[in-house]
Amino acid sequence: MTSEPQPTEQKTTLFQAIGILPGKVRLDSQNNRAFIKIQGKEYPLKYAPHNKGMRAWDALKLELGENGTKELRLTVYPQVLHFPGRDKTHILGFSLVGFAPINGEDNSSDKDVFAAQDFEFKLSGLWQFIPVCKTPCISIFRNFNEETKTRIKVLDSARKVRFMKAQHLPLIWKDAVVPPFRFNPKLEKEEQGKRYFVEIKARFIPGRDMFGFESLNGIPTEEIPPHFKPGKALKAEALEFKKQQRKAKVEEAKNINEVGSSPPTVTDKPKPAIKKKVVVQPPT
């Protein structure tokens, strides 16, 4: 008797960047900020923008106490801030997902995503060059779904663009199995190179604030998962929105200054001083 072949479970491909960082975590309660110190350098740490991230942040504050420090093992999302100009250094920070004492059990709900060692990260995204970075990057975009689309529909254009902003993580990948995409403005769209979605395991390199390739988690593909990406029209609308906001603030400040420097009204005029009558005594 032969059994019917069972259907294989289809793997869901998503953009993702998550990993493990051990280090000394410091809490600045006054400013509601935290930092993790790795090999003598501090990196900014904030909560991930979802419920479990906020719960982890509250738990971290209880763990550390007011302005406390402790050696912890964090589950984090990496975040990178790039600046215009390829010669300017990027800034790397992390968002907290979960934490545990060194050699303790991780309380993160994402701990089963992959069996990670210290400094290991799972990166799934587009392998490409971006204009403001000499090193090619893994670009992590927001995964698309209808629920999120409905939720952000009410946001203004500037907040939509900020929400859709991708994270571009510099990656050192020698002898990469596929080349990183590099946009050439002199070529037509159909003449551009191929964009590849890659899933890899990488190691964080603290001394260089980059990541280093370790192994493939999947076969590179030209099939890119659905994701949010602001178009030119939305970016232009967001830019105009910001300009209008700045203009309104300037006008408001101008009006305040004009009111503050206006001459006093009639009722505000000081009363004239009363002259005292001097009586001269006759000589005796």
Backbone hydrogen bonds in HBPLUS format (Angstrom, degrees):
<---DONOR---> <-ACCEPTOR-->    atom                        ^
c    i                          cat <-CA-CA->   ^        H-A-AA   ^      H-
h    n   atom  resd res      DA  || num        DHA   H-A  angle D-A-AA Bond
n    s   type  num  typ     dist DA aas  dist angle  dist       angle   num
A0016-GLN N   A0124-SER O   3.05 MM 108  4.97 159.7  2.09 132.0 136.0     1
A0124-SER N   A0016-GLN O   2.76 MM 108  4.97 158.1  1.80 158.0 154.6     2
A0018-ILE N   A0122-LYS O   3.14 MM 104  5.47 151.8  2.22 141.9 150.4     3
A0122-LYS N   A0018-ILE O   2.77 MM 104  5.47 164.3  1.79 166.8 167.4     4
A0019-GLY N   A0076-VAL O   3.04 MM  57  5.62 151.4  2.13 153.2 160.9     5
A0076-VAL N   A0019-GLY O   2.96 MM  57  5.62 161.5  1.99 151.2 157.4     6
A0020-ILE N   A0120-GLU O   3.06 MM 100  5.83 150.0  2.15 154.4 162.0     7
A0119-PHE N   A0020-ILE O   2.81 MM  99  5.27 140.2  1.97 131.5 142.5     8
A0021-LEU N   A0074-LEU O   2.87 MM  53  5.11 159.2  1.92 144.0 150.9     9
A0074-LEU N   A0021-LEU O   2.73 MM  53  5.11 167.3  1.74 154.2 149.6    10
A0023-GLY N   A0072-LEU O   3.03 MM  49  5.78 154.2  2.10 162.1 170.0    11
A0072-LEU N   A0023-GLY O   2.93 MM  49  5.78 166.0  1.95 167.2 163.1    12
A0024-LYS N   A0037-LYS O   3.32 MM  13  5.12 150.2  2.42 140.6 139.0    13
A0037-LYS N   A0024-LYS O   2.84 MM  13  5.12 163.4  1.87 140.3 145.5    14
A0025-VAL N   A0070-LYS O   2.84 MM  45  5.44 167.7  1.85 150.4 146.4    15
A0070-LYS N   A0025-VAL O   3.01 MM  45  5.44 145.9  2.13 140.9 151.6    16
A0026-ARG N   A0035-PHE O   2.79 MM   9  5.22 162.3  1.82 154.0 160.2    17
A0035-PHE N   A0026-ARG O   2.88 MM   9  5.22 149.5  1.97 148.2 157.0    18
A0027-LEU N   A0068-GLY O   3.03 MM  41  5.64 158.6  2.07 165.0 171.8    19
A0028-ASP N   A0033-ARG O   2.69 MM   5  5.10 171.2  1.70 164.3 163.2    20
A0032-ASN N   A0028-ASP O   2.90 MM   4  5.78 107.5  2.43 139.0 158.2    21
A0033-ARG N   A0028-ASP O   3.04 MM   5  5.10 162.9  2.07 140.2 142.5    22
A0032-ASN N   A0029-SER O   3.17 MM   3  4.72 151.3  2.25  92.7 101.4    23
A0045-LEU N   A0034-ALA O   2.89 MM  11  5.16 149.3  1.99 149.1 139.6    24
A0036-ILE N   A0043-TYR O   2.99 MM   7  5.34 157.6  2.04 148.5 154.5    25
A0043-TYR N   A0036-ILE O   2.85 MM   7  5.34 153.1  1.93 139.7 147.8    26
A0038-ILE N   A0041-LYS O   2.78 MM   3  5.32 161.1  1.81 155.1 151.5    27
A0041-LYS N   A0038-ILE O   3.06 MM   3  5.32 164.9  2.09 113.3 118.2    28
A0094-PHE N   A0044-PRO O   3.08 MM  50  6.47 157.0  2.14 155.0 162.2    29
A0046-LYS N   A0094-PHE O   3.09 MM  48  6.60 153.6  2.17 150.5 158.7    30
A0096-LEU N   A0046-LYS O   2.61 MM  50  5.95 160.0  1.65 158.2 164.7    31
A0048-ALA N   A0096-LEU O   3.20 MM  48  5.46 148.3  2.31 145.1 138.5    32
A0050-HIS N   A0048-ALA O   2.76 MM   2  5.76 141.4  1.91 107.8  96.4    33
A0053-GLY N   A0050-HIS O   3.08 MM   3  5.26 120.6  2.44 100.7 116.0    34
A0054-MET N   A0050-HIS O   2.99 MM   4  6.32 154.6  2.06 156.9 164.4    35
A0055-ARG N   A0051-ASN O   2.92 MM   4  6.18 154.2  1.98 150.1 157.6    36
A0056-ALA N   A0052-LYS O   2.96 MM   4  6.09 153.9  2.03 139.6 146.4    37
A0057-TRP N   A0053-GLY O   3.00 MM   4  6.22 148.4  2.10 140.4 149.2    38
A0058-ASP N   A0054-MET O   3.00 MM   4  6.26 160.1  2.04 148.7 152.8    39
A0059-ALA N   A0055-ARG O   2.97 MM   4  6.18 155.8  2.03 145.9 152.9    40
A0060-LEU N   A0056-ALA O   2.86 MM   4  6.06 145.6  1.98 141.7 151.5    41
A0061-LYS N   A0057-TRP O   3.06 MM   4  6.38 153.7  2.13 148.6 154.5    42
A0062-LEU N   A0058-ASP O   3.17 MM   4  6.48 152.1  2.25 143.3 150.4    43
A0063-GLU N   A0059-ALA O   2.90 MM   4  6.11 149.3  2.00 143.8 153.0    44
A0064-LEU N   A0060-LEU O   2.93 MM   4  6.15 155.9  1.98 153.1 158.0    45
A0065-GLY N   A0061-LYS O   2.89 MM   4  5.71 149.5  1.98 140.7 149.2    46
A0073-ARG N   A0100-ALA O   2.74 MM  27  5.27 166.2  1.76 168.9 171.5    47
A0100-ALA N   A0073-ARG O   2.97 MM  27  5.27 130.5  2.23 133.4 148.0    48
A0075-THR N   A0098-GLY O   2.84 MM  23  4.98 172.6  1.85 135.7 135.7    49
A0097-VAL N   A0075-THR O   2.82 MM  22  5.35 156.0  1.87 164.4 156.5    50
A0098-GLY N   A0075-THR O   3.27 MM  23  4.98 152.7  2.35 133.6 133.1    51
A0077-TYR N   A0095-SER O   2.88 MM  18  5.00 150.7  1.97 138.6 148.4    52
A0095-SER N   A0077-TYR O   2.78 MM  18  5.00 157.0  1.84 146.9 154.9    53
A0079-GLN N   A0093-GLY O   2.83 MM  14  5.11 155.3  1.89 146.9 140.6    54
A0093-GLY N   A0079-GLN O   2.80 MM  14  5.11 165.9  1.82 159.0 160.9    55
A0081-LEU N   A0091-ILE O   2.81 MM  10  5.09 162.3  1.84 152.1 158.0    56
A0091-ILE N   A0081-LEU O   2.93 MM  10  5.09 160.4  1.97 142.5 148.7    57
A0088-LYS N   A0085-GLY O   3.22 MM   3  5.71 167.9  2.24 115.7 119.4    58
A0107-ASN N   A0099-PHE O   3.35 MM   8  5.93 167.6  2.37 130.0 133.4    59
A0104-GLY N   A0101-PRO O   2.75 MM   3  4.87 144.8  1.88 140.3 133.9    60
A0111-LYS N   A0108-SER O   3.34 MM   3  5.42 160.3  2.38 109.0 109.2    61
A0113-VAL N   A0110-ASP O   3.01 MM   3  5.47 165.8  2.03 120.9 122.5    62
A0116-ALA N   A0114-PHE O   2.97 MM   2  5.74 109.7  2.48 115.5  98.9    63
A0120-GLU N   A0117-GLN O   3.05 MM   3  5.44 158.2  2.10 136.0 135.2    64
A0204-PHE N   A0119-PHE O   2.86 MM  85  5.26 162.7  1.89 153.4 158.5    65
A0121-PHE N   A0202-ALA O   2.78 MM  81  5.22 155.9  1.84 157.0 158.0    66
A0202-ALA N   A0121-PHE O   2.91 MM  81  5.22 166.4  1.93 151.4 156.0    67
A0123-LEU N   A0200-ILE O   3.09 MM  77  5.48 164.1  2.11 150.5 155.2    68
A0200-ILE N   A0123-LEU O   2.91 MM  77  5.48 171.6  1.91 162.7 164.2    69
A0125-GLY N   A0198-VAL O   3.00 MM  73  5.66 146.4  2.12 157.0 164.0    70
A0198-VAL N   A0125-GLY O   2.88 MM  73  5.66 166.0  1.90 164.9 160.9    71
A0126-LEU N   A0139-SER O   3.05 MM  13  4.95 151.5  2.14 139.9 137.2    72
A0139-SER N   A0126-LEU O   2.78 MM  13  4.95 164.1  1.80 144.0 148.0    73
A0127-TRP N   A0196-TYR O   3.09 MM  69  5.90 162.7  2.12 169.1 174.4    74
A0181-PHE N   A0127-TRP O   3.04 MM  54  6.45 162.8  2.07 137.5 133.4    75
A0128-GLN N   A0137-CYS O   2.98 MM   9  5.49 165.8  2.00 159.5 163.2    76
A0137-CYS N   A0128-GLN O   2.70 MM   9  5.49 172.3  1.70 160.5 158.6    77
A0129-PHE N   A0181-PHE O   2.76 MM  52  6.05 162.1  1.79 174.7 168.9    78
A0133-CYS N   A0130-ILE O   3.32 MM   3  5.83 164.4  2.34 127.1 125.5    79
A0171-LEU N   A0136-PRO O   2.96 MM  35  6.08 173.6  1.97 159.4 158.2    80
A0138-ILE N   A0169-LEU O   2.91 MM  31  5.18 155.9  1.97 139.6 143.3    81
A0169-LEU N   A0138-ILE O   2.99 MM  31  5.18 166.6  2.01 144.3 140.0    82
A0140-ILE N   A0167-GLN O   2.73 MM  27  5.04 170.2  1.74 152.5 154.9    83
A0167-GLN N   A0140-ILE O   2.94 MM  27  5.04 160.4  1.98 142.2 145.4    84
A0228-PHE N   A0142-ARG O   2.87 MM  86  5.43 154.7  1.93 149.4 157.9    85
A0144-PHE N   A0226-PRO O   3.07 MM  82  5.31 168.4  2.09 119.6 117.4    86
A0149-LYS N   A0145-ASN O   3.05 MM   4  6.28 157.5  2.10 150.2 157.4    87
A0150-THR N   A0146-GLU O   2.97 MM   4  6.20 155.6  2.03 149.2 154.0    88
A0151-ARG N   A0147-GLU O   3.04 MM   4  6.28 151.5  2.12 141.9 150.4    89
A0152-ILE N   A0148-THR O   2.99 MM   4  6.22 154.0  2.06 155.9 160.1    90
A0153-LYS N   A0150-THR O   3.33 MM   3  5.18 149.3  2.43  95.0 103.8    91
A0155-LEU N   A0152-ILE O   3.06 MM   3  5.34 156.6  2.12 109.4 116.8    92
A0160-LYS N   A0156-ASP O   2.99 MM   4  6.25 151.0  2.08 153.0 162.3    93
A0161-VAL N   A0157-SER O   3.02 MM   4  6.24 162.0  2.05 150.7 154.4    94
A0162-ARG N   A0158-ALA O   3.04 MM   4  6.26 156.1  2.10 142.6 149.5    95
A0163-PHE N   A0159-ARG O   2.89 MM   4  6.03 152.4  1.97 142.8 150.1    96
A0164-MET N   A0160-LYS O   2.96 MM   4  6.20 153.3  2.04 149.3 156.2    97
A0165-LYS N   A0162-ARG O   3.36 MM   3  5.22 157.4  2.42  97.7 104.1    98
A0211-PHE N   A0170-PRO O   3.05 MM  41  6.28 150.6  2.14 146.8 156.0    99
A0172-ILE N   A0211-PHE O   2.79 MM  39  6.21 164.0  1.81 160.8 164.6   100
A0213-PHE N   A0172-ILE O   2.98 MM  41  6.17 170.9  1.99 159.9 159.4   101
A0187-LEU N   A0184-ASN O   3.06 MM   3  5.65 166.2  2.08 120.4 124.9   102
A0191-GLU N   A0188-GLU O   2.94 MM   3  5.22 146.3  2.05 107.5 118.4   103
A0192-GLN N   A0189-LYS O   3.26 MM   3  5.47 159.4  2.30 105.7 111.8   104
A0197-PHE N   A0221-THR O   2.73 MM  24  5.32 174.3  1.73 165.9 165.5   105
A0221-THR N   A0197-PHE O   3.06 MM  24  5.32 162.7  2.09 145.6 150.4   106
A0217-ASN N   A0199-GLU O   2.70 MM  18  5.16 170.5  1.71 139.1 137.3   107
A0201-LYS N   A0215-SER O   2.79 MM  14  5.27 162.7  1.82 155.1 157.2   108
A0214-GLU N   A0201-LYS O   2.88 MM  13  5.55 142.9  2.02 160.7 155.5   109
A0215-SER N   A0201-LYS O   3.19 MM  14  5.27 157.4  2.24 139.6 142.8   110
A0203-ARG N   A0212-GLY O   2.80 MM   9  5.11 157.0  1.85 143.1 150.1   111
A0212-GLY N   A0203-ARG O   2.76 MM   9  5.11 156.5  1.82 142.6 150.6   112
A0205-ILE N   A0210-MET O   2.78 MM   5  5.38 170.2  1.79 159.8 156.3   113
A0208-ARG N   A0205-ILE O   3.12 MM   3  5.70 147.3  2.23 116.3 125.0   114
A0209-ASP N   A0205-ILE O   2.91 MM   4  5.79 121.7  2.26 150.1 166.4   115
A0235-LYS N   A0231-GLY O   3.03 MM   4  6.27 159.0  2.08 151.2 157.5   116
A0236-ALA N   A0232-LYS O   2.89 MM   4  6.09 158.3  1.94 149.6 155.4   117
A0237-GLU N   A0233-ALA O   2.94 MM   4  6.14 154.4  2.01 144.2 151.7   118
A0238-ALA N   A0234-LEU O   2.86 MM   4  6.07 154.3  1.93 146.1 153.1   119
A0239-LEU N   A0235-LYS O   2.90 MM   4  6.13 153.2  1.97 146.3 153.6   120
A0240-GLU N   A0236-ALA O   2.98 MM   4  6.22 158.7  2.03 148.1 153.3   121
A0241-PHE N   A0237-GLU O   2.89 MM   4  6.08 151.7  1.97 144.0 152.5   122
A0242-LYS N   A0238-ALA O   2.98 MM   4  6.23 154.7  2.04 146.5 152.2   123
A0243-LYS N   A0239-LEU O   3.02 MM   4  6.29 152.8  2.09 143.6 151.3   124
A0244-GLN N   A0240-GLU O   2.95 MM   4  6.21 157.9  2.00 149.8 155.1   125
A0245-GLN N   A0241-PHE O   2.99 MM   4  6.25 150.1  2.08 143.2 151.7   126
A0246-ARG N   A0242-LYS O   2.91 MM   4  6.19 161.8  1.95 151.9 156.0   127
A0247-LYS N   A0243-LYS O   2.88 MM   4  6.09 158.5  1.93 148.9 155.5   128
A0248-ALA N   A0244-GLN O   2.91 MM   4  6.07 153.6  1.98 143.7 150.6   129
A0249-LYS N   A0245-GLN O   3.01 MM   4  6.30 152.4  2.09 146.4 153.7   130
A0250-VAL N   A0246-ARG O   2.98 MM   4  6.26 154.2  2.05 148.6 155.4   131
A0251-GLU N   A0247-LYS O   2.97 MM   4  6.21 160.8  2.01 149.9 154.8   132
A0252-GLU N   A0248-ALA O   2.91 MM   4  6.07 153.4  1.98 143.6 151.4   133
A0253-ALA N   A0249-LYS O   2.94 MM   4  6.14 159.8  1.98 146.6 151.7   134
A0254-LYS N   A0250-VAL O   2.88 MM   4  6.07 152.2  1.96 145.2 153.7   135
A0255-ASN N   A0251-GLU O   2.91 MM   4  6.15 158.0  1.96 148.5 153.5   136
A0256-ILE N   A0252-GLU O   3.02 MM   4  6.26 156.2  2.08 146.9 153.4   137
A0257-ASN N   A0253-ALA O   2.97 MM   4  6.19 158.5  2.02 147.5 153.0   138
A0258-GLU N   A0254-LYS O   2.92 MM   4  6.16 153.8  1.98 147.1 154.8   139
A0259-VAL N   A0255-ASN O   3.00 MM   4  6.22 157.8  2.05 147.8 153.0   140
A0260-GLY N   A0256-ILE O   2.95 MM   4  6.14 156.8  2.00 146.1 153.1   141
A0261-SER N   A0257-ASN O   2.99 MM   4  6.13 137.2  2.18 143.1 153.0   142
A0262-SER N   A0259-VAL O   3.44 MM   3  5.32 164.4  2.47  99.8 104.3   143
A0268-ASP N   A0265-THR O   2.88 MM   3  5.06 135.7  2.08  99.6 113.3   144
A0269-LYS N   A0266-VAL O   3.19 MM   3  5.36 159.7  2.23 104.2 110.4   145
